[in-house]
Structures are given as C-alpha cells and as structure tokens.
Amino acid sequence: MKKLLLACILCVLSLGLFAQEQAKQITLFTNVQVFDGLSDRRLKADVLVEGNLIKQISKEPLMVVQTDNVSIIDGQGMTLMPGLIDNHWHTVFNFWSISKLLNTDLAHLGINAGHHSGKTLLRGFTTVRDIGGNSFGVKKAIDEGTIFGPRIYPSGPTISQTSGHGDFLAPNAVPSNPDQALDYIQRTGHTIIADGVPEVTKRTREALRMGATQIKVMAGGGVSSLYDPLDVTQYTKAEAEAMVEVAASWNTYVAIHANTDDAIQMWVRAGAKSVEHAFLITEETAKLMAEKGAWFSMQPIINDEDAIRFEDPISTAKFVEVTDGLDNAIALAKKYKVKTAFGTDILFDAELGEKQGKLLTKLKRWYTPYEILKMATFDNAELVKLCGPRDPYPHPIGVIKEGAYADLILVDGNPLENIDLVADPENKFKVIMKDGVLYKNNLK
C-alpha cells in the first residue's frame, strides 16, 4: 500500500513538472527583418521564443497553436534586433548630482536606482556592465522579478589608492587613523580605498566575495574627482599585478579607469583587460593594447549640448581636456585594430540618462550604422563575457541565434540605414523583450 501511495505521489509530481514545462511562455515573431548582431544584412524570418531563450529562427513561416501561454507578434516587416548593451554604466550614479549621492541613505539610493533601471530597460538596453558602485541589491531584485531592469554585470566598489579617482575624502583628512571607521561611501560598498599589496589583495577578494563579475580599479586621474590630476598614474606596478593576479585566480579580469599613456601602459602590461576611457592615448599605447588584446572601452562623450555637467569648475576643465582627445583616440584604435566596445558613462544627471540611445548615435561621427549596432550588441557581449565562470547569465547575449537569451527589440524602420532610430526608443521601439518577457508591446 505504501509503495502504491509513493508511486501515486511521484506520478502527481511528475505531471506537475510536465505541466510547468508545457506552460512555458512562447512568443512567435512573424514577418520580421532580423539584424542578428553580426551580419551587415537583415534576414526575413520568423523567430520563436520559448521561455527565456530563442528556440528557432526560420526563413519559412513558423506555426504555433494559439493558447493562453502563446503570443504571436506580427512584425509588419520591422527590424528585430538584439537588445542593446551599455558596457560602461553606473546603476546607482547616473541620476543624482554627486553632492546628493555622497550624502544619501543607501536604501533611498537603491530604491531610486531600481526605478531608473526600469527606464534603462525601456530605452532598449537589456544588459549593462556596471563599472562602479554598489548595484548588487538592484541586480538581485531584477533577477528575482521584484523590479524590472537590464541584466547587470556588477563590479561593485571601485578600488582606489589614497588620493586616487575613488578617494572622496577631504584633502586635509590626514593623517588617516588605522582604527578609524570607513567613511559612508566606503562602508556602503560604492568605492574602497586600498594601499599596498596586502591591502589591495584583500579588497579585491572582498569585491569578488560581494559578487563582482569583474574588478574595477582607478588606475589614473579622473574628471569627477577634484584632487587627482589627469596625468597621475595610480597604483604601483606591484599593486597592479597583485589585483590582476587575484582577479585571474577567480577566472575574471580587471577593468581600469585611465586616460594617459603611462597609466594605461603599466596596467596593460600588468594584465588589465579593459581600459575605460583612454581619451589621451598616443600611438605607442594603441599598439600595446592591440598587441595584448586589451579592450578600448570607449564612451562617445563630447563637449556638446549633451555634455555631463559638473558642480565644480575643476572637473569641468578636466572634462574639456579629455573630450578634446576623443577623435585621436578613436582614430588610433581603428588604425591598430584595437578591440573596441561602447558605453555611455552617464553620471549625475537623470535627464542625460534619458538620452542613452542618443549617445550611441553620436558614434556616427566615426562609424557606420552597422559598425555602431554590431559594437553595441555582438562586440559588447564579447567584452561582457570575459568574466568567464563568474557570469551570472551563461547563455549568449547581444545576438539573435538559437539558444541565445531572448533579449530583443522590434524597431520601426531599418537602423542599419538610419541609426538615429535608436535615439527615439519611445516611438521607434515597438516591442522590447528581455529574458523572454515582454516589457513593451505597442503592436497589440
């Protein structure tokens, strides 16, 4: 009798699991022109999504039975493309002024970061590589479905030397007391100050323990920080090698904030894989980056009507200096075939955040629409995936192929001909899907 009862229970459980499997959400896109993230031509096809993955791509019409868990979207000849990827994003730093950020409560900041993450997704950015700041809570809430937003590859706290780009202490806060509590921005995991090989080793491991998919280090002078000139190389060779070694022991990599030759060359030789900004490089540095396979993680930051506005004239002057070097940096990267990724690095301004797609279109000053779209999808995905086994999202992104995550945008028009379409997501992105879930569908 007991055996019979056990068999019945197992049968019921099996039926339940089968029903759950059968109830997977299915979406069929018909009559779409597919830009797959890699090819420079669109393909007329139907695309079938099952659960959170792309199940089938067919030149021939696909048929599904219309049930409660099935959606059929007639693409009307529009362009179906992969979700966009921003490779230099700050989930918690993109919407408030720096003075407010440095003096706010972590919970208040996190709630607002979650709100703005939803806006990021509705701009068509289905994945971001968060390159500094404590975005772990927002990421978890998105992954759990509590809120909606893009996939987040978090770096966690930026690691900075004393007097570096991540040191927001007052200039006269010396000498530091080893028994003194960390200041608020360090305690809350947005940045951490570490000096010397033992300390940088420990702090790198702490960031990885927090869940960092890659390590972000401040390797040279910055714009938003007031007390580190742009020409400064931050950290010594021994400290750099220690942080790279720790990241490598976790099978991931170090991304560095740096703009100048000296800083970039030292860090790339130490093993850093991603150089954020690099606005002021010369030929020697571009050659070295190409030789070592380091990525040029570039932001089309121009001193125009969409420039970042700073509260301090020191930062404004630095901003002008670095942005003046962008034309040359991109020319050198193209000349020496340095692997190049796109990001926005939007900071301290919610209105500028709304222009995330517009910043992507600014690349047309140097690249064709195809090159821009490939960079913001397929190429960016390659850099994101450098984190190897630390990757919280193991399936392919940035591409439309069978087995890839169903992160998709249906665009009214052909962005391979008119890249400006991505600057108007509200009107031109008719459907936005992430992880197989429809977050926007204006074709109902």
C-alpha positions in Angstrom: 0.0 0.0 0.0 2.8 2.4 0.9 4.6 1.6 -2.3 1.4 2.3 -4.3 0.9 5.6 -2.4 4.5 6.7 -3.1 4.1 5.8 -6.8 1.0 8.0 -6.9 2.8 10.9 -5.3 5.7 10.6 -7.7 3.2 10.4 -10.6 1.5 13.6 -9.5 4.8 15.4 -9.0 5.9 14.3 -12.5 2.7 15.6 -14.0 3.1 18.9 -12.2 6.6 19.3 -13.5 5.4 18.4 -17.0 2.7 20.9 -16.8 5.1 23.6 -15.7 7.4 22.7 -18.7 4.4 22.8 -21.0 3.3 26.2 -19.6 6.5 27.9 -20.7 5.7 31.3 -22.3 6.0 31.1 -26.0 6.3 34.1 -28.3 6.4 33.9 -32.1 7.6 36.9 -34.1 6.4 36.7 -37.7 7.3 38.8 -40.7 10.4 40.4 -39.2 13.7 41.6 -40.8 16.4 40.2 -38.4 19.6 42.0 -37.7 21.3 39.3 -35.7 24.1 41.5 -34.2 26.8 40.2 -36.5 25.7 40.3 -40.2 25.6 43.6 -42.1 22.3 42.5 -43.8 18.9 41.7 -42.4 17.2 38.4 -42.9 13.5 38.0 -43.4 12.5 35.4 -40.9 10.2 34.2 -38.2 11.7 33.9 -34.7 10.3 31.6 -32.0 11.0 32.3 -28.3 10.3 29.6 -25.7 10.8 30.5 -22.1 13.7 32.9 -21.9 15.6 31.6 -24.9 15.4 31.9 -28.7 14.2 28.4 -29.8 14.1 28.7 -33.6 14.9 31.1 -36.5 13.3 30.2 -39.8 13.1 31.6 -43.3 9.9 29.7 -43.7 6.8 30.6 -41.8 6.5 29.0 -38.3 3.2 27.8 -36.9 2.2 27.6 -33.2 -1.2 26.8 -31.7 -2.7 29.8 -30.0 -3.2 29.1 -26.3 -3.0 31.2 -23.1 0.8 30.9 -22.9 1.4 31.8 -26.6 1.8 35.3 -28.1 2.1 35.9 -31.8 3.5 39.2 -32.9 3.3 40.3 -36.5 6.4 42.3 -37.0 5.0 44.0 -40.1 8.4 43.9 -41.8 10.1 45.8 -39.0 13.6 45.1 -37.8 14.1 42.6 -35.0 17.5 43.1 -33.3 19.3 42.1 -30.1 18.8 44.2 -27.0 21.4 46.9 -26.7 24.4 46.6 -24.2 25.9 49.5 -22.4 29.4 48.5 -21.4 30.1 51.4 -19.1 27.1 52.1 -16.9 26.6 53.2 -13.3 23.3 51.9 -12.0 23.5 54.0 -8.8 25.4 57.0 -10.1 23.5 58.0 -13.2 20.6 60.1 -11.9 21.5 62.3 -9.0 24.1 65.0 -8.5 27.4 64.0 -7.0 26.8 66.0 -3.8 23.5 64.3 -3.3 25.0 60.8 -4.0 27.7 61.3 -1.4 25.2 62.3 1.3 22.3 60.0 0.7 20.9 56.9 2.5 21.8 53.6 0.8 18.2 52.3 0.9 16.9 55.6 -0.7 19.5 55.4 -3.3 18.8 51.7 -4.1 15.0 52.3 -4.5 15.7 55.1 -6.9 18.3 53.1 -8.8 15.7 50.4 -9.2 13.2 52.9 -10.6 15.7 54.2 -13.1 16.8 50.7 -14.1 13.3 50.2 -15.4 13.7 53.3 -17.5 17.1 51.9 -18.8 15.3 48.7 -20.0 12.6 50.7 -21.7 15.3 52.5 -23.7 16.2 49.1 -25.2 19.3 48.4 -23.0 18.8 44.9 -21.9 22.3 44.4 -20.4 24.7 46.8 -18.7 28.2 46.2 -17.4 28.1 48.2 -14.2 31.5 49.6 -13.8 31.4 51.0 -10.3 29.1 51.4 -7.4 27.1 49.0 -5.2 24.5 47.7 -7.6 24.3 44.2 -6.1 20.9 44.8 -4.4 19.3 46.2 -7.6 20.7 43.3 -9.6 19.2 40.8 -7.2 15.8 42.5 -7.2 15.8 42.5 -11.0 16.8 38.8 -11.3 14.2 37.8 -8.7 11.5 39.8 -10.6 10.8 42.2 -7.8 11.5 45.1 -10.1 12.4 45.2 -13.8 15.5 46.4 -15.5 18.5 45.2 -17.5 20.8 42.3 -16.8 23.6 43.8 -14.6 27.2 42.6 -14.6 28.4 44.3 -11.4 31.9 45.5 -10.5 30.8 46.6 -7.0 33.1 49.0 -5.2 35.8 50.7 -7.4 39.2 50.2 -5.9 41.2 53.3 -5.5 44.5 54.4 -3.9 44.6 57.1 -1.4 44.4 60.4 -3.4 43.0 58.4 -6.3 39.9 58.8 -8.5 37.8 56.9 -6.0 39.0 58.8 -2.9 36.3 61.3 -2.0 37.8 62.3 1.4 38.7 65.9 2.1 42.2 66.8 1.1 43.2 67.7 4.7 41.8 64.4 6.2 45.4 63.4 7.2 47.0 61.5 8.7 44.5 58.7 8.4 43.9 56.7 11.6 44.1 52.9 11.0 41.4 52.4 13.7 39.1 55.0 12.2 35.8 53.7 10.7 35.4 53.9 7.0 33.5 56.8 5.6 30.0 56.2 4.4 30.6 55.8 0.7 33.2 53.1 1.5 31.1 51.3 4.1 28.2 51.1 1.7 30.4 49.4 -1.0 30.5 52.1 -3.7 34.2 52.6 -3.6 37.1 51.4 -1.4 40.5 52.9 -0.7 43.4 50.5 -0.5 47.1 50.9 -0.5 49.9 48.4 -0.6 50.0 44.9 -2.0 48.4 43.2 1.1 45.5 45.7 1.3 44.7 45.7 -2.4 44.8 41.9 -2.5 42.3 41.8 0.4 40.0 44.5 -1.1 39.9 42.7 -4.5 38.9 39.5 -2.8 36.2 41.3 -0.8 34.7 42.7 -4.0 34.7 39.2 -5.6 33.0 37.9 -2.4 30.3 40.5 -2.8 29.6 39.2 -6.2 31.6 41.3 -8.6 31.8 39.8 -12.1 34.9 41.8 -12.9 37.1 44.2 -10.8 37.2 47.9 -11.5 40.3 49.8 -10.5 41.0 53.5 -10.6 44.3 53.5 -12.5 44.7 57.1 -13.4 43.5 60.7 -12.8 39.8 61.4 -13.3 37.3 64.1 -14.1 34.8 64.0 -11.3 37.4 63.7 -8.5 39.0 67.0 -7.5 42.4 66.1 -6.1 44.0 63.8 -8.6 45.3 65.5 -11.8 44.7 63.7 -15.1 48.4 62.9 -15.7 48.7 60.9 -12.4 49.4 57.1 -12.7 47.6 55.4 -9.9 49.0 52.4 -8.1 52.4 50.9 -8.5 53.4 48.0 -10.7 53.4 45.6 -7.8 50.0 46.7 -6.6 48.6 46.4 -10.2 50.0 42.9 -10.7 48.5 41.8 -7.3 45.0 42.9 -8.2 45.2 41.3 -11.7 46.5 38.1 -10.2 43.6 37.9 -7.7 41.1 38.5 -10.4 42.7 35.9 -12.6 42.6 33.4 -9.7 38.8 33.9 -9.8 38.9 33.4 -13.6 37.9 37.0 -14.3 39.6 40.3 -15.2 40.4 43.8 -14.2 38.9 46.9 -15.9 40.8 50.1 -15.3 39.8 53.8 -15.3 42.7 55.6 -17.1 43.3 58.1 -19.8 47.0 58.6 -20.2 49.8 56.6 -21.8 51.8 56.0 -18.6 48.9 54.7 -16.6 47.5 52.5 -19.4 50.8 51.0 -20.4 51.7 50.0 -16.9 48.3 48.4 -16.2 48.0 46.6 -19.6 51.5 45.1 -19.1 50.3 44.0 -15.7 47.4 42.2 -17.3 44.4 44.5 -17.3 41.9 43.5 -20.0 39.6 46.5 -20.3 40.7 50.2 -20.5 37.8 52.6 -19.7 38.1 55.9 -21.5 41.7 56.1 -22.8 40.9 59.6 -24.2 44.5 60.8 -24.2 46.5 57.9 -25.7 49.2 58.0 -28.4 50.3 55.5 -31.0 52.6 53.6 -28.7 49.7 52.8 -26.3 47.3 51.9 -29.1 49.9 49.4 -30.4 50.4 47.9 -27.0 46.6 47.5 -26.4 46.3 45.7 -29.8 49.3 43.5 -29.1 48.0 42.5 -25.6 44.3 42.1 -26.7 43.2 44.8 -24.2 39.8 46.3 -24.9 39.2 50.0 -25.6 36.0 50.6 -23.7 35.1 53.9 -25.3 32.4 56.4 -24.5 31.3 59.0 -27.1 31.5 61.8 -24.6 31.7 65.1 -26.5 31.7 68.6 -25.2 28.3 69.4 -26.8 24.7 70.1 -25.8 24.7 66.6 -24.1 27.9 67.0 -22.1 28.0 65.9 -18.5 27.5 69.0 -16.2 29.7 69.2 -13.2 29.2 71.2 -10.0 32.9 72.2 -9.8 35.0 74.2 -12.3 38.0 71.9 -11.7 36.0 68.9 -13.0 34.6 70.9 -15.9 38.2 71.9 -17.0 39.3 68.3 -16.8 36.2 67.2 -18.9 37.1 69.6 -21.7 40.7 68.3 -21.7 39.8 64.6 -22.0 37.0 65.0 -24.5 39.3 67.0 -26.8 41.3 63.8 -27.2 38.5 61.5 -28.3 38.9 62.0 -32.1 42.5 61.0 -31.9 41.9 58.0 -29.6 39.3 56.5 -31.9 41.4 57.1 -34.9 44.3 55.2 -33.3 42.0 52.4 -32.2 40.8 51.9 -35.7 44.3 52.2 -37.2 45.7 49.5 -35.0 42.5 47.4 -34.8 42.2 47.6 -31.1 39.1 45.8 -29.9 36.5 48.4 -29.1 33.4 48.5 -27.0 30.7 51.1 -26.4 29.4 52.6 -23.2 27.9 55.8 -22.0 29.3 56.6 -18.5 26.3 58.7 -17.8 26.8 60.4 -14.4 24.8 62.6 -12.0 22.0 63.6 -14.4 18.6 61.9 -14.9 17.8 64.0 -18.0 21.1 62.9 -19.6 20.2 59.3 -18.8 17.1 59.6 -20.9 19.5 60.3 -23.9 21.3 56.9 -23.5 20.3 55.9 -27.0 21.2 59.3 -28.4 24.7 58.9 -27.1 25.0 55.7 -29.1 24.1 57.6 -32.2 26.9 60.0 -31.7 29.2 57.2 -32.8 28.2 58.0 -36.4 30.9 60.7 -36.3 33.4 57.8 -36.6 31.5 54.6 -37.5 28.8 53.3 -39.9 25.4 52.4 -38.6 26.3 48.7 -39.0 29.5 49.2 -37.1 27.7 51.0 -34.3 25.0 48.4 -33.9 27.5 45.5 -34.0 29.5 47.2 -31.3 26.5 47.8 -29.1 25.4 44.2 -29.4 27.7 41.4 -30.5 31.1 43.2 -29.7 29.9 44.5 -26.4 28.8 41.0 -25.4 32.3 39.6 -26.1 33.7 42.0 -23.5 30.9 41.4 -21.0 31.6 37.6 -21.3 35.3 38.0 -20.3 34.2 37.3 -16.8 34.0 33.6 -17.7 32.6 31.4 -14.9 31.7 34.5 -12.9 29.0 35.1 -15.5 25.5 35.0 -13.8 23.9 34.7 -17.2 25.5 31.8 -19.0 23.7 31.9 -22.4 24.7 34.1 -25.3 23.6 37.8 -25.3 24.0 40.5 -27.9 23.0 38.2 -30.8 19.9 36.6 -32.3 20.6 32.9 -32.7 19.1 29.7 -31.4 20.0 29.2 -27.7 20.7 32.8 -27.0 18.7 34.8 -24.4 15.6 36.3 -25.8 16.6 39.9 -25.3 15.0 41.6 -28.4 13.9 44.9 -29.8 11.4 45.4 -32.6 12.4 48.6 -34.4 10.0 50.6 -36.6 12.4 51.1 -39.5 15.9 50.0 -40.5 18.6 51.1 -38.1 21.3 49.7 -40.4 20.3 52.6 -42.7 19.2 55.2 -40.1 21.0 54.8 -36.8 19.0 57.8 -35.3 16.1 55.4 -34.8 17.7 54.2 -31.5 17.7 57.7 -30.2 13.9 57.6 -30.0 13.0 54.4 -28.2 9.7 55.7 -27.0 8.3 55.9 -30.6 10.6 53.7 -32.6 11.0 50.6 -30.3 7.6 49.0 -30.7 8.5 45.8 -28.7 11.1 45.3 -26.0 11.7 41.8 -24.6 14.2 40.7 -22.0 14.7 37.2 -20.9 11.6 36.1 -22.9 9.3 38.6 -21.1 7.6 41.4 -23.0 8.1 44.7 -21.2 6.7 46.8 -24.0 4.4 45.8 -26.9 2.8 48.6 -28.9 1.5 46.2 -31.5 -1.3 44.7 -29.5 
